[in-house]
Amino acid sequence: MSETVLRLDKVDKSFGDFKAVDQLSASIIRGKIYGFLGPNGAGKTTTVRMMLDIFKPDRGEIRVLGQSSAMLVRDRIGYLPEEKGLYKKMKLWAVIQYFAMLKGLPAREAKGRALYLLEKYGLGEFANAKVESLSKGMAQKVQLLCTVAHTPELVILDEPFGGLDPVNQAALESMIEELASEGRTVIFSTHVMQHAERLCDQILLVAGGRKIFDGTVSEAKATIPGSVVLQTDSDVSVLDSVTGVTSIESVECANDGAMQSWRLHISDRLDPQDVLGACFDRSIRLKRFEVNDPTLHDVFLHLVGNGNQATRTDQAA
């Protein structure tokens, strides 16, 4: 039976008249990568801070690693806050050692962990460099190493990809995947759907402080239909009569003589192969036939929509 390492049950949090989190419930299973997703101002950071007992919920219950407060199991948790910062004058090995010691590791063991992690993640030659000499991407790596140096069971990362270039984003994704492969549970919040689509076993999507979706990435994608793109010089209006074709629209493409591209939006009950069969039955000459599955970004826009309150200012995002 799967073990729940973190559970939220009908959690509320308000700041004055502003309700940041509204009746939020979720269960997070050990050993999974769990994406906590939503637009800016959705209540993600407020929820993360309640998970860690930095904020107290107004109502509802939170249990972390079987305890009523994260403070009771804080040495088993690693936390990377959204507002990141390191001691700029310290050497890399020393700053990682320091954070590991704060979580209970003896000095000698903490230093050994620091040197091991720096070498493992390609920073060994910089072990004696000062933090202030690092690029932003390297500093972000070191910050994550500080977060996991004490080998926590549960790792919580708040907007870990912010401000990183694509190369360093990919490096951070690899580090997160490795943490999960070691049996750790990783929760990370983000408003960038591509990271969640590549990494997550399960996602929780919130908007306006409320849960919009909770499930796997494939389950999320199944909430909206896909589409089929055709390129042809034939009349595609005859496909309107195919049951499950909900709309047909022209698609801009490079000039290819009389060839025109069309996007057919289809219901989830229609197999794209049936669209292909209908093209043959109706003598539609095809140069291109492409099935486009929805992305997590498409799901986000569909479920959250224009009324997502993404422009509001949440005291703690």
Sequence and secondary structure as in RCSB ss.txt:
>XXXX:A:sequence
MSETVLRLDKVDKSFGDFKAVDQLSASIIRGKIYGFLGPNGAGKTTTVRMMLDIFKPDRGEIRVLGQSSAMLVRD
RIGYLPEEKGLYKKMKLWAVIQYFAMLKGLPAREAKGRALYLLEKYGLGEFANAKVESLSKGMAQKVQLLCTVAH
TPELVILDEPFGGLDPVNQAALESMIEELASEGRTVIFSTHVMQHAERLCDQILLVAGGRKIFDGTVSEAKATIP
GSVVLQTDSDVSVLDSVTGVTSIESVECANDGAMQSWRLHISDRLDPQDVLGACFDRSIRLKRFEVNDPTLHDVF
LHLVGNGNQATRTDQAA
>XXXX:A:secstr
   EEEEEEEEEEEETTEEEEEEEEEEEETT EEEEE  TTSSHHHHHHHHTTSS  SEEEEEETTBS GGGGGG
GEEEE SS    TTSBHHHHHHHHHHHTT  HHHHHHHHHHHHHHTT GGGTTSBGGGS HHHHHHHHHHHHHTT
  SEEEEESTTTT  HHHHHHHHHHHHHHHHTT EEEEEES HHHHHHH SEEEEEETTEEEEEE HHHHHTTS 
 EEEEEESS GGGGGGSTTEEEEEEE     TT EEEEEEE TTS HHHHHHHHHHTT  EEEEEEE   HHHHH
HHHH TTS TTS  TT 
